[in-house]
Amino acid sequence: MSGMERIGFIGLGSQGGPMAERIAAAGYPLMLWARRADALAPFLEKGATAAPDIAALGATCDHVGICVVDDAGVAEIVGQLLPAMRPGSRIVIHSTILPEHCVALAERCAEHGVAFLDAPVSGGGPAAAGTLTLMCGGAVDVFKAARPVLESFGGLIVRMGDVGAGQRAKIVNNALMAANMGLAHAAMEAGRALDLDGAALRDLIKASSGRSFGFEVYARLPTPGAFAHGAPLLRKDVGLLMHSLPGDAGAEALSRAAMSFLSAACGD
């Protein structure tokens, strides 16, 4: 184990926490930082170490994964990491953020001799099973170097292109998921207007050509409001797509379909 890369990880939420657990289970020396000390306790019991601050983590680790919510959080963390990181080390962004922000961050990293990969993930529960899907953007050599770490929690791991390509793939995927849920919402409303039994219609569509993963998720909800935990993140990702493709007909079509459901889920 002494020859293994030292891994740092920041962002121990519902997705990042299981990812960090898988990294530790693979035998990597793991250092963590979190704003709340209690978030670290379960990981420290399993052999991870805690960094006193972000800079100390950056100075110690060869590979640092970041899985926080948004662009601002990523920028804040990278700003504290970079001055401390050694040339030849690596930052991997698992958050879903603007593709152009990744490009700008990669340029800043290059000035410090630090490699950069954007690698947003798809799937929640699969993190604990080690079967997440990762969409990666970055140089081929950086992707290859990071891949052994990514394989500790990922199943399908795909390099989509240069820096930012992973983010572009992720926001298209999430916008399509949200649009499918929006279409599911519209379909069930149409069925209600046609006096169809809702439960019977849900079961029928799940076994028929109109089915989709988005419909299956929607069909499990007692009301759109039951998706209030996930809707804000999906709405953020739809916004990222619209920011990246302003005025694009395809992006606007996805957004319109998505927002009918997401607005209801958020109680707008």
NORWONOR-V705150 format. One record per helix or strand of 2 or more residues. SS is the DSSP state (H for helix, E for strand). FROM is the first residue (numbers start at 0). TO is the last residue. If there is no record, write none. Layout:
ss & from & to
SS & FROM & TO
SS & FROM & TO
This chain:
ss & from & to
E & 5 & 9
H & 15 & 24
E & 28 & 32
H & 36 & 43
E & 48 & 49
H & 53 & 59
E & 62 & 65
H & 70 & 81
E & 89 & 92
H & 98 & 110
E & 114 & 121
H & 125 & 128
E & 131 & 136
H & 139 & 149
E & 153 & 160
H & 164 & 192
H & 197 & 205
H & 212 & 218
H & 223 & 243
H & 248 & 264
